[in-house]
Amino acid sequence: MKTNMGTADRAIRIIAGVILIALVFVGPQTAWGWIGLVPLLTALAGICPAYSLLGINTCKARTSR
């Protein structure tokens, strides 16, 4: 699969994922915070399946895989 996420997009997803996961341990302490794994894992992989389905690419450098 090709990388389809740019640097800014990945940084925002990492921050959002960490904040959501932190909600499991502090704040309301509900299991809903584990949803933060989705943006965190997609940011670390650099691939968003939803972007692939919609044909979106925020990555500036085109990879030829």
PDB file of N, CA, C and O in Angstrom:
ATOM      1  N   MET A   1       0.840  -1.183   0.000  1.00  0.00           N
ATOM      2  CA  MET A   1       0.000   0.000   0.000  1.00  0.00           C
ATOM      3  C   MET A   1       0.882   1.242   0.000  1.00  0.00           C
ATOM      4  O   MET A   1       1.975   1.242   0.566  1.00  0.00           O
ATOM      5  N   LYS A   2       0.401   2.280  -0.631  1.00  0.00           N
ATOM      6  CA  LYS A   2       1.147   3.521  -0.720  1.00  0.00           C
ATOM      7  C   LYS A   2       0.840   4.419   0.468  1.00  0.00           C
ATOM      8  O   LYS A   2      -0.280   4.431   0.979  1.00  0.00           O
ATOM      9  N   THR A   3       1.832   5.160   0.894  1.00  0.00           N
ATOM     10  CA  THR A   3       1.635   6.147   1.937  1.00  0.00           C
ATOM     11  C   THR A   3       0.730   7.240   1.386  1.00  0.00           C
ATOM     12  O   THR A   3       0.989   7.776   0.308  1.00  0.00           O
ATOM     13  N   ASN A   4      -0.331   7.573   2.116  1.00  0.00           N
ATOM     14  CA  ASN A   4      -1.256   8.580   1.633  1.00  0.00           C
ATOM     15  C   ASN A   4      -1.524   9.688   2.658  1.00  0.00           C
ATOM     16  O   ASN A   4      -2.512  10.416   2.558  1.00  0.00           O
ATOM     17  N   MET A   5      -0.631   9.802   3.642  1.00  0.00           N
ATOM     18  CA  MET A   5      -0.796  10.816   4.681  1.00  0.00           C
ATOM     19  C   MET A   5       0.456  11.678   4.764  1.00  0.00           C
ATOM     20  O   MET A   5       1.575  11.168   4.803  1.00  0.00           O
ATOM     21  N   GLY A   6       0.250  12.990   4.791  1.00  0.00           N
ATOM     22  CA  GLY A   6       1.349  13.922   4.915  1.00  0.00           C
ATOM     23  C   GLY A   6       1.810  14.070   6.355  1.00  0.00           C
ATOM     24  O   GLY A   6       1.213  13.506   7.272  1.00  0.00           O
ATOM     25  N   THR A   7       2.875  14.831   6.543  1.00  0.00           N
ATOM     26  CA  THR A   7       3.474  15.009   7.865  1.00  0.00           C
ATOM     27  C   THR A   7       2.519  15.688   8.839  1.00  0.00           C
ATOM     28  O   THR A   7       2.379  15.244   9.978  1.00  0.00           O
ATOM     29  N   ALA A   8       1.869  16.743   8.410  1.00  0.00           N
ATOM     30  CA  ALA A   8       0.944  17.469   9.293  1.00  0.00           C
ATOM     31  C   ALA A   8      -0.236  16.585   9.678  1.00  0.00           C
ATOM     32  O   ALA A   8      -0.656  16.581  10.835  1.00  0.00           O
ATOM     33  N   ASP A   9      -0.765  15.846   8.730  1.00  0.00           N
ATOM     34  CA  ASP A   9      -1.885  14.946   8.981  1.00  0.00           C
ATOM     35  C   ASP A   9      -1.496  13.877   9.997  1.00  0.00           C
ATOM     36  O   ASP A   9      -2.264  13.559  10.904  1.00  0.00           O
ATOM     37  N   ARG A  10      -0.307  13.335   9.834  1.00  0.00           N
ATOM     38  CA  ARG A  10       0.164  12.307  10.757  1.00  0.00           C
ATOM     39  C   ARG A  10       0.372  12.867  12.154  1.00  0.00           C
ATOM     40  O   ARG A  10       0.027  12.212  13.138  1.00  0.00           O
ATOM     41  N   ALA A  11       0.932  14.074  12.258  1.00  0.00           N
ATOM     42  CA  ALA A  11       1.168  14.688  13.570  1.00  0.00           C
ATOM     43  C   ALA A  11      -0.148  14.941  14.296  1.00  0.00           C
ATOM     44  O   ALA A  11      -0.259  14.689  15.496  1.00  0.00           O
ATOM     45  N   ILE A  12      -1.141  15.438  13.568  1.00  0.00           N
ATOM     46  CA  ILE A  12      -2.448  15.698  14.181  1.00  0.00           C
ATOM     47  C   ILE A  12      -3.077  14.404  14.672  1.00  0.00           C
ATOM     48  O   ILE A  12      -3.660  14.370  15.755  1.00  0.00           O
ATOM     49  N   ARG A  13      -2.964  13.348  13.891  1.00  0.00           N
ATOM     50  CA  ARG A  13      -3.533  12.059  14.298  1.00  0.00           C
ATOM     51  C   ARG A  13      -2.811  11.473  15.512  1.00  0.00           C
ATOM     52  O   ARG A  13      -3.445  10.882  16.386  1.00  0.00           O
ATOM     53  N   ILE A  14      -1.495  11.635  15.569  1.00  0.00           N
ATOM     54  CA  ILE A  14      -0.752  11.131  16.729  1.00  0.00           C
ATOM     55  C   ILE A  14      -1.183  11.867  17.992  1.00  0.00           C
ATOM     56  O   ILE A  14      -1.427  11.242  19.023  1.00  0.00           O
ATOM     57  N   ILE A  15      -1.279  13.175  17.916  1.00  0.00           N
ATOM     58  CA  ILE A  15      -1.699  13.970  19.071  1.00  0.00           C
ATOM     59  C   ILE A  15      -3.111  13.599  19.494  1.00  0.00           C
ATOM     60  O   ILE A  15      -3.370  13.400  20.681  1.00  0.00           O
ATOM     61  N   ALA A  16      -4.025  13.504  18.534  1.00  0.00           N
ATOM     62  CA  ALA A  16      -5.413  13.151  18.848  1.00  0.00           C
ATOM     63  C   ALA A  16      -5.491  11.748  19.458  1.00  0.00           C
ATOM     64  O   ALA A  16      -6.227  11.528  20.420  1.00  0.00           O
ATOM     65  N   GLY A  17      -4.740  10.813  18.904  1.00  0.00           N
ATOM     66  CA  GLY A  17      -4.751   9.447  19.424  1.00  0.00           C
ATOM     67  C   GLY A  17      -4.237   9.359  20.847  1.00  0.00           C
ATOM     68  O   GLY A  17      -4.816   8.665  21.682  1.00  0.00           O
ATOM     69  N   VAL A  18      -3.149  10.063  21.125  1.00  0.00           N
ATOM     70  CA  VAL A  18      -2.583  10.046  22.478  1.00  0.00           C
ATOM     71  C   VAL A  18      -3.556  10.684  23.471  1.00  0.00           C
ATOM     72  O   VAL A  18      -3.720  10.185  24.584  1.00  0.00           O
ATOM     73  N   ILE A  19      -4.199  11.782  23.076  1.00  0.00           N
ATOM     74  CA  ILE A  19      -5.164  12.436  23.963  1.00  0.00           C
ATOM     75  C   ILE A  19      -6.344  11.510  24.249  1.00  0.00           C
ATOM     76  O   ILE A  19      -6.779  11.399  25.395  1.00  0.00           O
ATOM     77  N   LEU A  20      -6.860  10.851  23.224  1.00  0.00           N
ATOM     78  CA  LEU A  20      -7.990   9.942  23.432  1.00  0.00           C
ATOM     79  C   LEU A  20      -7.605   8.760  24.319  1.00  0.00           C
ATOM     80  O   LEU A  20      -8.377   8.361  25.191  1.00  0.00           O
ATOM     81  N   ILE A  21      -6.426   8.203  24.102  1.00  0.00           N
ATOM     82  CA  ILE A  21      -5.986   7.087  24.938  1.00  0.00           C
ATOM     83  C   ILE A  21      -5.775   7.545  26.379  1.00  0.00           C
ATOM     84  O   ILE A  21      -6.040   6.787  27.312  1.00  0.00           O
ATOM     85  N   ALA A  22      -5.304   8.771  26.570  1.00  0.00           N
ATOM     86  CA  ALA A  22      -5.103   9.300  27.919  1.00  0.00           C
ATOM     87  C   ALA A  22      -6.425   9.391  28.676  1.00  0.00           C
ATOM     88  O   ALA A  22      -6.438   9.319  29.904  1.00  0.00           O
ATOM     89  N   LEU A  23      -7.538   9.548  27.957  1.00  0.00           N
ATOM     90  CA  LEU A  23      -8.842   9.615  28.613  1.00  0.00           C
ATOM     91  C   LEU A  23      -9.214   8.308  29.306  1.00  0.00           C
ATOM     92  O   LEU A  23     -10.075   8.299  30.186  1.00  0.00           O
ATOM     93  N   VAL A  24      -8.575   7.207  28.917  1.00  0.00           N
ATOM     94  CA  VAL A  24      -8.827   5.932  29.582  1.00  0.00           C
ATOM     95  C   VAL A  24      -8.281   5.970  31.008  1.00  0.00           C
ATOM     96  O   VAL A  24      -8.839   5.343  31.908  1.00  0.00           O
ATOM     97  N   PHE A  25      -7.192   6.706  31.207  1.00  0.00           N
ATOM     98  CA  PHE A  25      -6.510   6.702  32.500  1.00  0.00           C
ATOM     99  C   PHE A  25      -6.836   7.911  33.363  1.00  0.00           C
ATOM    100  O   PHE A  25      -6.820   7.812  34.590  1.00  0.00           O
ATOM    101  N   VAL A  26      -7.128   9.044  32.748  1.00  0.00           N
ATOM    102  CA  VAL A  26      -7.491  10.257  33.487  1.00  0.00           C
ATOM    103  C   VAL A  26      -8.781  10.810  32.892  1.00  0.00           C
ATOM    104  O   VAL A  26      -9.181  10.414  31.798  1.00  0.00           O
ATOM    105  N   GLY A  27      -9.416  11.698  33.589  1.00  0.00           N
ATOM    106  CA  GLY A  27     -10.656  12.276  33.083  1.00  0.00           C
ATOM    107  C   GLY A  27     -11.818  11.336  33.334  1.00  0.00           C
ATOM    108  O   GLY A  27     -11.935  10.781  34.427  1.00  0.00           O
ATOM    109  N   PRO A  28     -12.691  11.141  32.334  1.00  0.00           N
ATOM    110  CA  PRO A  28     -13.882  10.316  32.552  1.00  0.00           C
ATOM    111  C   PRO A  28     -13.584   8.825  32.726  1.00  0.00           C
ATOM    112  O   PRO A  28     -14.435   8.085  33.217  1.00  0.00           O
ATOM    113  N   GLN A  29     -12.412   8.382  32.339  1.00  0.00           N
ATOM    114  CA  GLN A  29     -11.958   6.997  32.497  1.00  0.00           C
ATOM    115  C   GLN A  29     -12.945   5.988  31.926  1.00  0.00           C
ATOM    116  O   GLN A  29     -13.341   5.043  32.607  1.00  0.00           O
ATOM    117  N   THR A  30     -13.338   6.192  30.681  1.00  0.00           N
ATOM    118  CA  THR A  30     -14.217   5.247  30.002  1.00  0.00           C
ATOM    119  C   THR A  30     -13.426   4.500  28.939  1.00  0.00           C
ATOM    120  O   THR A  30     -12.347   4.928  28.528  1.00  0.00           O
ATOM    121  N   ALA A  31     -13.972   3.402  28.513  1.00  0.00           N
ATOM    122  CA  ALA A  31     -13.304   2.584  27.499  1.00  0.00           C
ATOM    123  C   ALA A  31     -13.334   3.239  26.123  1.00  0.00           C
ATOM    124  O   ALA A  31     -12.617   2.792  25.228  1.00  0.00           O
ATOM    125  N   TRP A  32     -14.125   4.268  25.926  1.00  0.00           N
ATOM    126  CA  TRP A  32     -14.208   4.952  24.642  1.00  0.00           C
ATOM    127  C   TRP A  32     -12.868   5.562  24.242  1.00  0.00           C
ATOM    128  O   TRP A  32     -12.636   5.801  23.057  1.00  0.00           O
ATOM    129  N   GLY A  33     -12.004   5.811  25.178  1.00  0.00           N
ATOM    130  CA  GLY A  33     -10.698   6.374  24.862  1.00  0.00           C
ATOM    131  C   GLY A  33      -9.843   5.467  24.003  1.00  0.00           C
ATOM    132  O   GLY A  33      -8.935   5.935  23.316  1.00  0.00           O
ATOM    133  N   TRP A  34     -10.127   4.158  24.033  1.00  0.00           N
ATOM    134  CA  TRP A  34      -9.352   3.217  23.228  1.00  0.00           C
ATOM    135  C   TRP A  34      -9.579   3.417  21.739  1.00  0.00           C
ATOM    136  O   TRP A  34      -8.837   2.869  20.924  1.00  0.00           O
ATOM    137  N   ILE A  35     -10.585   4.189  21.372  1.00  0.00           N
ATOM    138  CA  ILE A  35     -10.786   4.538  19.960  1.00  0.00           C
ATOM    139  C   ILE A  35      -9.572   5.318  19.452  1.00  0.00           C
ATOM    140  O   ILE A  35      -9.322   5.363  18.247  1.00  0.00           O
ATOM    141  N   GLY A  36      -8.821   5.929  20.361  1.00  0.00           N
ATOM    142  CA  GLY A  36      -7.619   6.656  19.992  1.00  0.00           C
ATOM    143  C   GLY A  36      -6.557   5.791  19.331  1.00  0.00           C
ATOM    144  O   GLY A  36      -5.626   6.315  18.720  1.00  0.00           O
ATOM    145  N   LEU A  37      -6.682   4.480  19.446  1.00  0.00           N
ATOM    146  CA  LEU A  37      -5.731   3.585  18.775  1.00  0.00           C
ATOM    147  C   LEU A  37      -5.845   3.693  17.253  1.00  0.00           C
ATOM    148  O   LEU A  37      -4.853   3.527  16.543  1.00  0.00           O
ATOM    149  N   VAL A  38      -7.039   3.967  16.758  1.00  0.00           N
ATOM    150  CA  VAL A  38      -7.240   4.037  15.309  1.00  0.00           C
ATOM    151  C   VAL A  38      -6.416   5.164  14.690  1.00  0.00           C
ATOM    152  O   VAL A  38      -5.626   4.898  13.785  1.00  0.00           O
ATOM    153  N   PRO A  39      -6.568   6.431  15.147  1.00  0.00           N
ATOM    154  CA  PRO A  39      -5.743   7.468  14.534  1.00  0.00           C
ATOM    155  C   PRO A  39      -4.254   7.290  14.823  1.00  0.00           C
ATOM    156  O   PRO A  39      -3.413   7.639  13.995  1.00  0.00           O
ATOM    157  N   LEU A  40      -3.930   6.750  15.990  1.00  0.00           N
ATOM    158  CA  LEU A  40      -2.522   6.543  16.325  1.00  0.00           C
ATOM    159  C   LEU A  40      -1.876   5.514  15.400  1.00  0.00           C
ATOM    160  O   LEU A  40      -0.779   5.742  14.891  1.00  0.00           O
ATOM    161  N   LEU A  41      -2.542   4.397  15.184  1.00  0.00           N
ATOM    162  CA  LEU A  41      -1.973   3.349  14.328  1.00  0.00           C
ATOM    163  C   LEU A  41      -1.932   3.762  12.866  1.00  0.00           C
ATOM    164  O   LEU A  41      -0.975   3.440  12.161  1.00  0.00           O
ATOM    165  N   THR A  42      -2.955   4.471  12.399  1.00  0.00           N
ATOM    166  CA  THR A  42      -2.924   4.916  11.005  1.00  0.00           C
ATOM    167  C   THR A  42      -1.828   5.951  10.797  1.00  0.00           C
ATOM    168  O   THR A  42      -1.198   5.982   9.740  1.00  0.00           O
ATOM    169  N   ALA A  43      -1.597   6.790  11.785  1.00  0.00           N
ATOM    170  CA  ALA A  43      -0.530   7.790  11.664  1.00  0.00           C
ATOM    171  C   ALA A  43       0.840   7.131  11.665  1.00  0.00           C
ATOM    172  O   ALA A  43       1.715   7.520  10.891  1.00  0.00           O
ATOM    173  N   LEU A  44       1.033   6.148  12.517  1.00  0.00           N
ATOM    174  CA  LEU A  44       2.323   5.462  12.564  1.00  0.00           C
ATOM    175  C   LEU A  44       2.591   4.678  11.285  1.00  0.00           C
ATOM    176  O   LEU A  44       3.738   4.569  10.853  1.00  0.00           O
ATOM    177  N   ALA A  45       1.543   4.133  10.679  1.00  0.00           N
ATOM    178  CA  ALA A  45       1.703   3.389   9.427  1.00  0.00           C
ATOM    179  C   ALA A  45       1.792   4.326   8.226  1.00  0.00           C
ATOM    180  O   ALA A  45       2.395   3.983   7.209  1.00  0.00           O
ATOM    181  N   GLY A  46       1.190   5.510   8.348  1.00  0.00           N
ATOM    182  CA  GLY A  46       1.194   6.460   7.238  1.00  0.00           C
ATOM    183  C   GLY A  46       0.154   6.156   6.184  1.00  0.00           C
ATOM    184  O   GLY A  46       0.153   6.751   5.106  1.00  0.00           O
ATOM    185  N   ILE A  47      -0.730   5.227   6.501  1.00  0.00           N
ATOM    186  CA  ILE A  47      -1.756   4.807   5.547  1.00  0.00           C
ATOM    187  C   ILE A  47      -3.127   4.908   6.210  1.00  0.00           C
ATOM    188  O   ILE A  47      -3.344   4.373   7.297  1.00  0.00           O
ATOM    189  N   CYS A  48      -4.040   5.595   5.547  1.00  0.00           N
ATOM    190  CA  CYS A  48      -5.410   5.700   6.026  1.00  0.00           C
ATOM    191  C   CYS A  48      -6.316   4.967   5.045  1.00  0.00           C
ATOM    192  O   CYS A  48      -6.431   5.382   3.892  1.00  0.00           O
ATOM    193  N   PRO A  49      -6.961   3.884   5.478  1.00  0.00           N
ATOM    194  CA  PRO A  49      -7.839   3.140   4.575  1.00  0.00           C
ATOM    195  C   PRO A  49      -8.995   3.991   4.034  1.00  0.00           C
ATOM    196  O   PRO A  49      -9.398   3.822   2.883  1.00  0.00           O
ATOM    197  N   ALA A  50      -9.522   4.892   4.845  1.00  0.00           N
ATOM    198  CA  ALA A  50     -10.610   5.755   4.376  1.00  0.00           C
ATOM    199  C   ALA A  50     -10.114   6.685   3.267  1.00  0.00           C
ATOM    200  O   ALA A  50     -10.832   6.931   2.297  1.00  0.00           O
ATOM    201  N   TYR A  51      -8.903   7.197   3.405  1.00  0.00           N
ATOM    202  CA  TYR A  51      -8.320   8.041   2.359  1.00  0.00           C
ATOM    203  C   TYR A  51      -8.174   7.246   1.063  1.00  0.00           C
ATOM    204  O   TYR A  51      -8.424   7.774  -0.020  1.00  0.00           O
ATOM    205  N   SER A  52      -7.773   5.989   1.169  1.00  0.00           N
ATOM    206  CA  SER A  52      -7.609   5.146  -0.017  1.00  0.00           C
ATOM    207  C   SER A  52      -8.942   4.950  -0.732  1.00  0.00           C
ATOM    208  O   SER A  52      -9.010   5.021  -1.959  1.00  0.00           O
ATOM    209  N   LEU A  53      -9.994   4.705   0.036  1.00  0.00           N
ATOM    210  CA  LEU A  53     -11.316   4.512  -0.566  1.00  0.00           C
ATOM    211  C   LEU A  53     -11.831   5.775  -1.242  1.00  0.00           C
ATOM    212  O   LEU A  53     -12.480   5.708  -2.286  1.00  0.00           O
ATOM    213  N   LEU A  54     -11.536   6.933  -0.641  1.00  0.00           N
ATOM    214  CA  LEU A  54     -12.034   8.201  -1.168  1.00  0.00           C
ATOM    215  C   LEU A  54     -11.084   8.852  -2.168  1.00  0.00           C
ATOM    216  O   LEU A  54     -11.421   9.876  -2.763  1.00  0.00           O
ATOM    217  N   GLY A  55      -9.903   8.272  -2.360  1.00  0.00           N
ATOM    218  CA  GLY A  55      -8.941   8.812  -3.309  1.00  0.00           C
ATOM    219  C   GLY A  55      -8.230  10.058  -2.814  1.00  0.00           C
ATOM    220  O   GLY A  55      -7.773  10.871  -3.618  1.00  0.00           O
ATOM    221  N   ILE A  56      -8.130  10.220  -1.501  1.00  0.00           N
ATOM    222  CA  ILE A  56      -7.470  11.382  -0.910  1.00  0.00           C
ATOM    223  C   ILE A  56      -6.012  11.047  -0.657  1.00  0.00           C
ATOM    224  O   ILE A  56      -5.687   9.936  -0.235  1.00  0.00           O
ATOM    225  N   ASN A  57      -5.131  12.009  -0.915  1.00  0.00           N
ATOM    226  CA  ASN A  57      -3.711  11.820  -0.654  1.00  0.00           C
ATOM    227  C   ASN A  57      -3.141  13.144  -0.150  1.00  0.00           C
ATOM    228  O   ASN A  57      -3.051  14.106  -0.912  1.00  0.00           O
ATOM    229  N   THR A  58      -2.754  13.205   1.134  1.00  0.00           N
ATOM    230  CA  THR A  58      -2.173  14.423   1.698  1.00  0.00           C
ATOM    231  C   THR A  58      -0.661  14.358   1.734  1.00  0.00           C
ATOM    232  O   THR A  58      -0.017  15.291   2.214  1.00  0.00           O
ATOM    233  N   CYS A  59      -0.083  13.282   1.239  1.00  0.00           N
ATOM    234  CA  CYS A  59       1.363  13.112   1.197  1.00  0.00           C
ATOM    235  C   CYS A  59       1.915  13.877   0.007  1.00  0.00           C
ATOM    236  O   CYS A  59       1.478  13.673  -1.126  1.00  0.00           O
ATOM    237  N   LYS A  60       2.885  14.763   0.263  1.00  0.00           N
ATOM    238  CA  LYS A  60       3.460  15.564  -0.818  1.00  0.00           C
ATOM    239  C   LYS A  60       4.333  14.728  -1.740  1.00  0.00           C
ATOM    240  O   LYS A  60       4.253  14.865  -2.960  1.00  0.00           O
ATOM    241  N   ALA A  61       5.157  13.871  -1.176  1.00  0.00           N
ATOM    242  CA  ALA A  61       6.054  13.038  -1.977  1.00  0.00           C
ATOM    243  C   ALA A  61       5.313  11.799  -2.436  1.00  0.00           C
ATOM    244  O   ALA A  61       4.748  11.065  -1.625  1.00  0.00           O
ATOM    245  N   ARG A  62       5.319  11.573  -3.714  1.00  0.00           N
ATOM    246  CA  ARG A  62       4.677  10.389  -4.263  1.00  0.00           C
ATOM    247  C   ARG A  62       5.617   9.200  -4.128  1.00  0.00           C
ATOM    248  O   ARG A  62       6.774   9.268  -4.543  1.00  0.00           O
ATOM    249  N   THR A  63       5.126   8.121  -3.555  1.00  0.00           N
ATOM    250  CA  THR A  63       5.942   6.913  -3.443  1.00  0.00           C
ATOM    251  C   THR A  63       5.556   5.970  -4.566  1.00  0.00           C
ATOM    252  O   THR A  63       4.380   5.845  -4.908  1.00  0.00           O
ATOM    253  N   SER A  64       6.529   5.323  -5.123  1.00  0.00           N
ATOM    254  CA  SER A  64       6.247   4.406  -6.231  1.00  0.00           C
ATOM    255  C   SER A  64       6.468   2.980  -5.784  1.00  0.00           C
ATOM    256  O   SER A  64       7.499   2.373  -6.075  1.00  0.00           O
ATOM    257  N   ARG A  65       5.503   2.462  -5.085  1.00  0.00           N
ATOM    258  CA  ARG A  65       5.562   1.063  -4.624  1.00  0.00           C
ATOM    259  C   ARG A  65       4.680   0.225  -5.462  1.00  0.00           C
ATOM    260  O   ARG A  65       4.584  -0.983  -5.242  1.00  0.00           O
TER     261      ARG A  65
END
